[in-house]
Amino acid sequence: MKNKVADTQLSKSVMNRRAVITHGLAMAGAGLLGSSVSVASAGPVTGAPAANPSSTYNILDYGAVAGQNSTAAIQQAVDACHEAGGGIVLVPAGTFITGTIILKSGVNLHLVQGAELLASGNREDYHSTYRRHGVIFCEDAEDVSVTGEGVINGAGTQYYDQTRSHSPRDFDRSRTRQKENYLPDGKFSPDGPIARNRVPYGFLIEFYHSNRVTMKGVTIKDAPIWTIRFGYCDGVLVDGISILNNLMVPNSDGIHITVSRNIRIANCDIRAGDDAIAITGFAKIENTPGYTSEEQDRYTHGNKTPYVENIQVTNCHLQSRSSGIRVGYGQHPIRRLSFNNIAIYDSNRGIGVFARDAADIEELVFSNIIIETRLHDGHWWGNGDPIHLSAISRFEGEPVGRIRDVQFTNVTATGEHGIMVYGTQKHAMDNIQFNNVHLRVRRGRETMTKGGNLDLRPSADPERQLFEHDIPGLYAQHVDNLVIRDFVLRWGEDLPPFFTHGIQCVNVNNVLIDSAVVSANPAAANGKEIVLEGTTLRKAISHPET
């Protein structure tokens, strides 16, 4: 069945959206926050081709009714579109309750302005394979897209108890600076996270083993756990979407990319209770060391390499109770990522790069980024650190891959913690560069109740999970080839003395410090401008803060 009225409605919506996207991509070329730096090409990133507007399948023609459960009707429209060779499945204005929609090759699920897909509260409405899925599930497909100006509503907050805190015990209070006063039992945390009850479905939107996937324009809100997951995909475009989650909800990641390649994310607004954008090497079974190609070999489409690679993120606004950008965790190696013209605000961490498995993480470029972080009350990983790199195993006795060839250029940050680069004797990092990074460290509401600690969770070593440690402006240990060039540090007022040195390097081989404007925290009696311990210095030209 086809609907001529719907075709007209769709044409207007697509034309309006095209104008907005064209403007957004023009801004991307011009640079939203500043001029971009030259980075390696992220390879051919293409989305699904435009569907033929004459091949439009209105869900109303298949029995969908606003305000009622329309799962079966929407699926019938998708199936008909796919079987006819592809086209557009139109969701008109109105709220349609749905369980899992299984998206198929050649289908563009298009939500016009005023359309809403509302997640069903009935567990039986959701498709289940190795896990129960959410509202959109796509597997082993190509040329698929979700577009428009409508809303996908996960209705996730209702599955949480907003009177109780989510408080797993993955640290030892006795190792923290505050001892038994650190997150005491029974205390409700105003920043969250809140306690989860039973959620009837899994990740809200999932694409697995697919090629040429596009998401444009839609607004996604209130996911109960991960919002969008791209797993084993090749060729993804995400442009101009908004993710508006409840910041109190734990594990409500915005976009989570696992073992995928050739991806571009642009012009997005993402607010999430967990990482806003996460790029990981997780295999299908996340908590077992190692991987094989068996999972990828079972499917026709998707990423057939072992790498997470060729990913570009540009012109995005990010907010998170965890990391605005997280790179790392997982068994597969990660390489060739670029992040440019990004604002991260009111987040627990700004940028985090975490080696926790045997896979290497390399060739990362972060440029033209504004970061604002603060310590959050409650059980969130991180301590208000604007930039965090660490390499430590999450599996007892297992090796850790190397973090190497990472650049931070033109970064302006304000936070309640310093910059941390934490390697270990067995797992040193290599070629880490900070170029024109400006940092202001300030006191916050939770500085005394949670500050003065390093947070390396998850860690198999209980002594290196969450523990007391002084906080320099920039702290680095066990790094080969560290460059700190044009680094400017400013200390805020009334900081406690556990904020100490301007720069501290411990067991760093070959460090270059050039044109650093730094000083010790005035409240630290033994603070120094630069401290080098067990470190080989290539060059140091510093200018004390004035």
C-alpha positions as CSV (number, residue, x, y, z in Angstrom):
1,M,0.0,0.0,0.0
2,K,1.2,3.5,-0.7
3,N,-0.2,6.9,0.3
4,K,0.1,10.0,-1.9
5,V,-0.7,12.3,0.9
6,A,2.1,10.8,2.9
7,D,4.4,11.2,-0.1
8,T,3.7,15.0,-0.1
9,Q,4.2,15.2,3.7
10,L,7.5,13.3,3.4
11,S,8.8,15.4,0.6
12,K,8.3,18.6,2.6
13,S,10.0,17.1,5.6
14,V,13.0,15.8,3.6
15,M,13.4,19.2,1.9
16,N,13.4,21.0,5.2
17,R,15.8,18.6,6.8
18,R,18.2,18.7,3.8
19,A,18.5,22.5,4.2
20,V,19.4,22.1,7.9
21,I,21.9,19.3,7.2
22,T,23.5,21.3,4.4
23,H,24.0,24.2,6.8
24,G,25.4,21.9,9.4
25,L,27.9,20.4,7.0
26,A,28.9,23.9,5.9
27,M,29.6,24.8,9.5
28,A,31.6,21.6,9.9
29,G,33.8,22.7,7.0
30,A,34.3,26.1,8.4
31,G,35.0,24.9,12.0
32,L,32.6,25.6,14.8
33,L,35.1,26.3,17.6
34,G,38.3,27.1,15.6
35,S,40.4,26.1,12.7
36,S,41.0,22.3,12.4
37,V,44.3,20.6,12.3
38,S,45.4,18.2,9.6
39,V,44.7,14.6,10.5
40,A,44.8,11.3,8.7
41,S,41.8,10.5,6.5
42,A,39.3,8.4,8.2
43,G,38.5,6.5,5.0
44,P,35.4,6.4,3.0
45,V,32.4,7.1,5.3
46,T,29.1,6.9,3.5
47,G,25.6,6.5,4.7
48,A,22.6,4.7,3.2
49,P,21.6,6.1,-0.3
50,A,18.5,8.2,-0.6
51,A,15.4,6.1,-0.9
52,N,12.9,6.6,-3.8
53,P,10.2,8.9,-2.4
54,S,7.6,7.1,-4.5
55,S,8.3,3.9,-2.5
56,T,6.7,5.1,0.7
57,Y,5.0,2.8,3.2
58,N,2.9,4.7,5.7
59,I,2.5,2.7,8.9
60,L,-1.1,3.9,9.1
61,D,-1.9,1.8,6.0
62,Y,-0.7,-1.3,7.9
63,G,-2.9,-0.7,11.0
64,A,-0.8,1.5,13.2
65,V,-2.9,3.6,15.5
66,A,-1.7,6.6,17.5
67,G,-1.8,6.0,21.2
68,Q,-1.9,2.2,20.8
69,N,0.6,-0.6,20.5
70,S,1.6,-0.6,16.9
71,T,4.6,-3.0,16.9
72,A,3.1,-5.5,14.4
73,A,1.8,-2.8,12.0
74,I,5.2,-1.0,11.9
75,Q,7.0,-4.3,11.3
76,Q,4.6,-5.2,8.5
77,A,5.4,-1.8,6.8
78,V,9.2,-2.5,7.2
79,D,8.8,-6.0,5.8
80,A,6.8,-4.8,2.8
81,C,9.3,-2.1,2.0
82,H,12.2,-4.5,2.2
83,E,10.6,-7.1,0.1
84,A,9.8,-4.5,-2.6
85,G,13.5,-3.6,-2.8
86,G,13.6,-0.7,-0.4
87,G,12.1,2.7,0.3
88,I,10.8,4.8,3.1
89,V,8.7,3.6,6.0
90,L,6.8,6.7,7.1
91,V,5.9,7.4,10.7
92,P,3.4,10.3,10.6
93,A,2.6,12.8,13.4
94,G,1.3,11.1,16.5
95,T,2.6,8.9,19.3
96,F,2.9,5.2,18.4
97,I,3.7,2.6,21.1
98,T,6.1,0.0,20.0
99,G,8.3,-2.9,20.9
100,T,11.2,-4.0,18.7
101,I,11.2,-2.9,15.1
102,I,13.5,-5.2,13.1
103,L,15.0,-2.9,10.5
104,K,16.0,-4.5,7.2
105,S,18.2,-3.7,4.1
106,G,17.1,-0.8,2.0
107,V,14.7,0.6,4.5
108,N,14.7,4.3,5.7
109,L,12.6,4.6,8.8
110,H,11.5,8.2,8.6
111,L,9.8,10.1,11.5
112,V,8.2,13.4,10.4
113,Q,8.0,16.3,12.8
114,G,5.5,15.5,15.5
115,A,6.0,11.7,15.2
116,E,7.0,9.8,18.3
117,L,7.9,6.1,18.7
118,L,7.2,5.4,22.4
119,A,8.9,2.3,23.9
120,S,6.4,-0.3,25.2
121,G,6.4,-1.2,28.8
122,N,5.6,-4.8,27.9
123,R,8.6,-7.1,28.0
124,E,7.0,-9.5,25.5
125,D,7.0,-6.8,22.8
126,Y,10.7,-7.0,22.5
127,H,12.7,-9.3,20.2
128,S,15.2,-11.6,21.9
129,T,18.3,-13.3,20.5
130,Y,21.4,-13.6,22.7
131,R,19.9,-10.7,24.7
132,R,16.6,-8.8,24.7
133,H,16.6,-5.9,22.3
134,G,15.1,-2.4,22.3
135,V,12.9,-0.3,20.0
136,I,15.1,-0.6,16.8
137,F,17.2,-3.7,16.0
138,C,19.1,-4.3,12.8
139,E,21.4,-7.2,12.0
140,D,23.3,-8.3,8.9
141,A,21.8,-5.5,6.7
142,E,23.0,-2.8,4.3
143,D,21.7,0.6,3.3
144,V,19.6,1.2,6.3
145,S,18.7,4.5,7.9
146,V,16.6,6.3,10.6
147,T,15.9,9.9,9.7
148,G,13.5,12.8,10.2
149,E,12.6,15.3,12.8
150,G,10.6,13.0,15.1
151,V,11.3,11.5,18.5
152,I,12.2,8.0,19.8
153,N,11.3,7.9,23.4
154,G,12.7,5.1,25.6
155,A,10.6,6.1,28.6
156,G,13.4,4.7,30.7
157,T,13.2,6.8,33.9
158,Q,10.2,4.9,35.1
159,Y,12.3,1.8,35.6
160,Y,14.5,3.5,38.2
161,D,13.9,4.3,41.9
162,Q,14.5,8.0,42.2
163,T,14.7,7.7,45.9
164,R,17.6,5.3,46.1
165,S,21.2,5.6,44.9
166,H,22.9,3.0,42.7
167,S,25.9,2.1,44.8
168,P,27.9,-0.9,43.8
169,R,31.0,-1.5,45.8
170,D,34.0,-1.5,43.4
171,F,36.4,0.3,45.6
172,D,37.9,0.2,49.2
173,R,37.0,3.3,51.2
174,S,40.1,2.9,53.4
175,R,42.3,3.7,50.4
176,T,40.7,7.0,49.7
177,R,41.7,10.3,51.2
178,Q,38.3,10.6,53.0
179,K,38.4,7.0,54.4
180,E,34.9,6.0,55.8
181,N,33.5,9.4,54.9
182,Y,33.8,8.7,51.2
183,L,30.3,8.0,49.8
184,P,29.0,6.7,53.1
185,D,26.3,4.0,53.0
186,G,22.7,5.2,53.1
187,K,23.4,8.6,51.7
188,F,21.3,9.6,48.7
189,S,23.4,11.3,46.0
190,P,21.8,14.3,44.4
191,D,23.9,13.9,41.2
192,G,22.8,10.2,41.0
193,P,23.1,7.6,39.8
194,I,19.7,6.2,40.9
195,A,18.9,2.6,41.5
196,R,17.6,0.4,38.7
197,N,14.6,-1.8,38.9
198,R,13.7,-4.3,36.1
199,V,14.0,-2.9,32.6
200,P,11.8,-4.7,30.0
201,Y,14.3,-4.3,27.2
202,G,18.0,-3.9,26.3
203,F,19.8,-1.2,24.3
204,L,17.4,1.2,22.8
205,I,18.7,1.2,19.2
206,E,21.1,-1.4,17.9
207,F,22.9,-2.0,14.6
208,Y,25.0,-5.1,14.3
209,H,27.1,-6.4,11.4
210,S,25.7,-3.8,8.9
211,N,27.0,-1.7,6.1
212,R,26.1,1.9,5.1
213,V,24.0,2.9,8.1
214,T,22.7,6.4,8.5
215,M,21.0,8.3,11.4
216,K,20.0,11.9,10.7
217,G,18.0,14.5,12.5
218,V,16.0,12.5,15.0
219,T,15.7,13.2,18.7
220,I,16.2,10.2,21.1
221,K,15.4,10.6,24.7
222,D,15.2,8.8,28.1
223,A,17.0,5.6,27.3
224,P,17.2,3.3,30.3
225,I,20.6,1.9,29.3
226,W,22.8,2.4,26.2
227,T,21.0,4.6,23.6
228,I,22.6,3.6,20.3
229,R,25.0,0.8,19.7
230,F,26.9,0.2,16.5
231,G,28.5,-3.3,16.7
232,Y,30.7,-4.8,14.0
233,C,29.5,-2.1,11.5
234,D,31.3,-0.7,8.5
235,G,30.3,2.7,7.0
236,V,28.1,4.8,9.5
237,L,27.0,8.4,9.3
238,V,25.4,10.0,12.3
239,D,24.4,13.6,11.6
240,G,22.4,16.2,13.5
241,I,20.8,14.0,16.1
242,S,20.0,14.8,19.7
243,I,20.2,12.4,22.6
244,L,18.6,13.7,25.7
245,N,18.8,11.2,28.5
246,N,18.1,11.5,32.2
247,L,21.5,12.3,33.7
248,M,20.7,10.4,36.9
249,V,20.4,7.1,35.0
250,P,23.5,5.0,35.1
251,N,24.8,3.2,31.9
252,S,22.7,5.4,29.7
253,D,25.5,5.9,27.1
254,G,24.8,8.1,24.2
255,I,26.5,6.6,21.2
256,H,28.5,3.4,21.8
257,I,30.7,2.1,19.0
258,T,32.1,-1.4,19.3
259,V,34.4,-3.1,16.7
260,S,33.2,-0.9,13.9
261,R,35.0,1.2,11.3
262,N,34.6,4.1,8.8
263,I,32.3,6.2,11.0
264,R,31.5,9.9,11.0
265,I,29.6,11.6,13.8
266,A,28.8,15.3,13.2
267,N,26.6,18.1,14.5
268,C,25.1,16.2,17.5
269,D,23.9,17.2,20.9
270,I,24.4,14.3,23.4
271,R,23.5,14.4,27.1
272,A,23.9,11.1,28.9
273,G,24.1,9.6,32.4
274,D,27.1,7.6,31.2
275,D,29.6,8.2,28.4
276,A,28.3,10.6,25.7
277,I,30.4,8.9,23.0
278,A,32.2,5.7,23.7
279,I,34.5,3.9,21.3
280,T,35.4,0.4,22.5
281,G,36.9,-2.8,21.3
282,F,34.4,-5.0,23.1
283,A,33.8,-8.4,21.5
284,K,30.3,-9.9,21.7
285,I,31.2,-11.5,25.0
286,E,32.6,-8.4,26.8
287,N,34.0,-9.9,30.0
288,T,36.3,-12.6,28.6
289,P,39.8,-11.9,27.5
290,G,40.7,-12.4,23.8
291,Y,38.6,-12.8,20.7
292,T,38.4,-14.8,17.5
293,S,36.9,-14.0,14.0
294,E,34.1,-16.5,14.5
295,E,31.5,-13.8,15.4
296,Q,32.3,-11.8,12.3
297,D,32.5,-14.8,10.0
298,R,28.9,-15.8,10.7
299,Y,27.5,-12.7,8.9
300,T,27.5,-11.4,5.3
301,H,27.8,-7.7,6.2
302,G,29.7,-5.6,8.6
303,N,33.3,-5.1,9.7
304,K,35.4,-8.0,8.6
305,T,38.7,-6.6,10.2
306,P,39.8,-7.0,13.8
307,Y,40.1,-3.2,14.1
308,V,38.0,-0.4,15.5
309,E,39.3,2.3,13.1
310,N,38.7,5.3,10.9
311,I,36.3,7.3,13.1
312,Q,35.7,11.0,12.9
313,V,33.7,13.1,15.5
314,T,33.2,16.8,14.8
315,N,31.0,19.7,15.8
316,C,29.3,18.1,18.8
317,H,28.1,19.3,22.2
318,L,28.5,16.6,24.9
319,Q,27.5,16.3,28.5
320,S,28.0,13.2,30.7
321,R,28.1,12.0,34.3
322,S,31.0,9.8,33.2
323,S,33.2,10.7,30.2
324,G,32.2,13.1,27.4
325,I,34.5,11.0,25.1
326,R,35.7,7.6,26.1
327,V,38.1,5.6,24.0
328,G,39.1,2.1,25.2
329,Y,38.2,-1.1,27.0
330,G,37.6,-4.3,24.9
331,Q,39.5,-7.0,23.2
332,H,39.9,-5.5,19.7
333,P,42.6,-2.9,18.9
334,I,41.5,0.7,18.3
335,R,43.3,3.1,15.9
336,R,42.9,6.2,13.7
337,L,40.4,8.3,15.5
338,S,40.0,12.1,15.2
339,F,37.9,14.4,17.4
340,N,37.6,18.1,16.3
341,N,35.5,21.2,17.3
342,I,33.8,19.7,20.3
343,A,32.4,21.2,23.5
344,I,32.2,19.0,26.6
345,Y,30.5,20.6,29.6
346,D,29.3,19.9,33.1
347,S,30.8,16.4,32.9
348,N,32.6,14.1,35.4
349,R,35.4,13.5,32.9
350,G,36.2,15.3,29.7
351,I,38.2,12.9,27.6
352,G,39.2,9.4,28.8
353,V,41.5,6.9,27.0
354,F,41.6,3.6,28.8
355,A,43.7,0.5,28.0
356,R,42.2,-2.3,30.1
357,D,42.7,-5.3,27.8
358,A,45.5,-6.7,25.6
359,A,44.6,-4.6,22.6
360,D,46.6,-1.5,21.6
361,I,45.1,2.0,21.3
362,E,46.9,4.2,18.9
363,E,46.8,7.2,16.4
364,L,44.3,9.4,18.2
365,V,44.0,13.2,17.5
366,F,41.9,15.5,19.8
367,S,41.8,19.1,18.5
368,N,39.9,22.4,19.1
369,I,38.1,21.2,22.2
370,I,36.5,23.1,25.1
371,I,36.1,21.0,28.3
372,E,34.4,21.9,31.6
373,T,34.3,19.2,34.3
374,R,33.4,18.9,37.9
375,L,33.4,16.3,40.7
376,H,29.9,14.8,40.9
377,D,28.4,13.3,44.0
378,G,27.5,9.6,43.9
379,H,29.0,6.5,42.4
380,W,30.3,7.8,39.1
381,W,33.8,6.8,37.8
382,G,36.1,9.8,37.5
383,N,37.1,12.8,39.6
384,G,36.4,15.8,37.5
385,D,39.5,15.2,35.4
386,P,39.5,17.1,32.0
387,I,41.9,14.6,30.4
388,H,42.6,11.1,31.6
389,L,44.8,8.4,30.1
390,S,45.5,5.1,31.9
391,A,46.7,1.6,31.2
392,I,45.9,-1.1,33.8
393,S,44.3,-4.5,33.4
394,R,40.7,-5.2,34.3
395,F,41.5,-9.0,34.3
396,E,43.8,-10.4,36.9
397,G,47.1,-11.7,35.3
398,E,46.2,-10.5,31.8
399,P,48.4,-8.1,29.8
400,V,47.5,-4.6,28.7
401,G,47.9,-3.1,25.3
402,R,49.9,0.1,24.6
403,I,48.5,3.6,24.3
404,R,50.6,5.4,21.8
405,D,50.6,8.3,19.3
406,V,48.0,10.4,21.0
407,Q,47.8,14.2,20.4
408,F,45.9,16.9,22.2
409,T,46.0,20.2,20.4
410,N,44.2,23.5,21.1
411,V,42.4,22.4,24.2
412,T,40.9,24.8,26.7
413,A,39.8,23.1,29.9
414,T,38.4,24.0,33.3
415,G,38.1,21.3,35.9
416,E,38.3,20.2,39.5
417,H,41.3,17.8,38.9
418,G,44.5,17.9,36.9
419,I,45.4,16.1,33.7
420,M,46.5,12.5,34.2
421,V,48.7,10.2,32.1
422,Y,49.0,7.0,34.1
423,G,51.1,4.2,32.7
424,T,52.8,1.4,34.7
425,Q,56.2,-0.2,34.6
426,K,54.8,-3.1,32.5
427,H,52.5,-1.0,30.4
428,A,54.2,2.3,29.5
429,M,52.6,4.7,27.0
430,D,54.5,6.1,24.1
431,N,54.4,9.4,22.2
432,I,51.8,11.4,24.1
433,Q,51.6,15.1,23.1
434,F,50.0,18.1,24.6
435,N,50.2,21.2,22.3
436,N,48.6,24.5,23.3
437,V,46.6,23.1,26.2
438,H,45.2,25.6,28.7
439,L,44.0,24.3,32.1
440,R,42.3,26.1,35.0
441,V,41.9,24.0,38.1
442,R,39.2,25.2,40.5
443,R,37.6,24.2,43.8
444,G,34.1,22.7,43.6
445,R,31.3,21.5,45.8
446,E,32.7,18.0,46.2
447,T,36.4,18.9,46.4
448,M,36.8,18.0,50.0
449,T,34.3,15.1,50.1
450,K,35.7,13.3,47.0
451,G,38.8,15.1,45.8
452,G,42.5,14.2,46.2
453,N,42.1,10.7,44.8
454,L,43.0,8.9,41.6
455,D,40.2,6.8,40.0
456,L,41.4,4.0,37.7
457,R,38.3,1.8,37.8
458,P,37.9,-0.8,36.4
459,S,41.0,-2.4,37.7
460,A,41.8,-6.0,38.7
461,D,44.2,-4.7,41.3
462,P,42.2,-3.4,44.3
463,E,45.1,-1.1,45.3
464,R,44.7,0.7,41.9
465,Q,40.9,1.2,41.8
466,L,40.3,4.4,43.7
467,F,43.0,5.7,46.0
468,E,44.5,8.7,47.7
469,H,47.0,10.7,45.6
470,D,48.1,14.3,45.4
471,I,46.9,16.2,42.3
472,P,49.4,18.2,40.2
473,G,48.2,20.3,37.3
474,L,49.6,17.7,34.9
475,Y,50.8,14.3,36.2
476,A,52.5,11.7,34.0
477,Q,54.1,8.4,34.9
478,H,55.7,5.6,32.9
479,V,55.6,7.2,29.5
480,D,58.1,7.1,26.6
481,N,58.4,10.3,24.6
482,L,56.1,12.9,26.3
483,V,55.7,16.3,24.8
484,I,54.3,19.3,26.7
485,R,54.3,22.3,24.5
486,D,52.6,25.7,25.2
487,F,50.9,24.4,28.3
488,V,49.3,27.1,30.5
489,L,48.1,26.3,34.0
490,R,46.0,28.5,36.3
491,W,45.1,27.6,39.9
492,G,41.8,28.8,41.3
493,E,41.2,30.2,44.7
494,D,41.0,28.4,48.0
495,L,42.3,25.1,46.8
496,P,43.4,22.5,49.4
497,P,47.1,21.6,49.6
498,F,46.6,18.2,48.0
499,F,46.7,20.1,44.8
500,T,50.5,20.4,44.4
501,H,52.9,20.9,41.6
502,G,52.5,22.5,38.2
503,I,53.9,19.5,36.3
504,Q,55.0,16.2,37.8
505,C,56.7,13.4,35.7
506,V,57.6,10.1,37.3
507,N,59.6,7.5,35.3
508,V,59.1,9.3,32.0
509,N,61.7,8.5,29.3
510,N,62.4,11.5,27.1
511,V,60.2,14.4,28.0
512,L,60.1,17.7,26.2
513,I,58.6,20.7,28.1
514,D,58.6,23.8,25.9
515,S,57.0,27.1,26.8
516,A,55.1,26.0,29.8
517,V,53.5,28.7,31.9
518,V,53.0,26.9,35.2
519,S,53.4,27.3,39.0
520,A,52.7,25.3,42.1
521,N,49.4,25.6,44.0
522,P,50.0,28.5,46.4
523,A,48.5,26.4,49.2
524,A,50.9,23.5,48.8
525,A,53.9,24.1,51.1
526,N,56.2,21.9,49.2
527,G,54.7,22.5,45.7
528,K,57.1,23.1,42.8
529,E,56.7,24.4,39.3
530,I,58.1,21.2,37.7
531,V,59.0,18.0,39.4
532,L,61.0,15.3,37.5
533,E,61.5,11.9,39.2
534,G,63.3,9.1,37.4
535,T,62.8,11.0,34.2
536,T,65.0,11.7,31.2
537,L,64.6,15.3,30.1
538,R,65.1,16.3,26.5
539,K,64.4,20.0,27.0
540,A,62.6,22.2,29.5
541,I,61.7,25.9,28.8
542,S,59.2,27.1,31.4
543,H,57.8,30.5,32.3
544,P,56.5,30.8,35.9
545,E,52.9,31.9,36.1
546,T,52.5,35.6,36.6
